[in-house]
Amino acid sequence: MWAYFGTAMLVIFLDQNVKFLIRAGMKEYQSITVIKDFFHITYIENFGIAFGIFGQDANPVKKYLLLLVVLTAMVIITIYWLKYSSHHVLFDLACGLILGGAAGNFIDRFVRGSVTDFLEFGIKTHRFPVFNIADSSVSVGVAIFIFYIIFISESKKPAAGEGTNAPGTL
């Protein structure tokens, strides 16, 4: 249980504090080169969802719709974790990363109406969309979750005919 909630809280803490520092120390659209032609800290406010999908306009209907979708996802991941908790650290870590990332961006959108993004990677002019710690947390959490389902959960499946309560089973 601590791995799940502890991970989520750590992600939220790091995400919100780094975003605060970015907003306090940079002007929007300002970019600081960290590694030339590869990594920049670039401050933007994202009114869309991941990677700017759904545009950059501050439409209040879109804001509340996105809040509802993210809140629903956070409830679903928590219910899923409670139902299928395997007491395996990778399962708890994956779910905690996903919850923490979703919550970090939810807080931004609820309080500010947009999400602060600042991590920009690419090679020369080929740039990946700017993202943040919360986005990274969700992506890494999903990758760990998939690894868990394929390699750990599958190896714990009972023999044919036995019941199971493990995630990734039908």
Helices and strands as residue ranges (DSSP letters): H 2-25, E 31-35, E 39-46, G 50-52, H 60-84, H 89-112, E 115-123, E 126-127, H 133-147, I 148-153, G 154-156
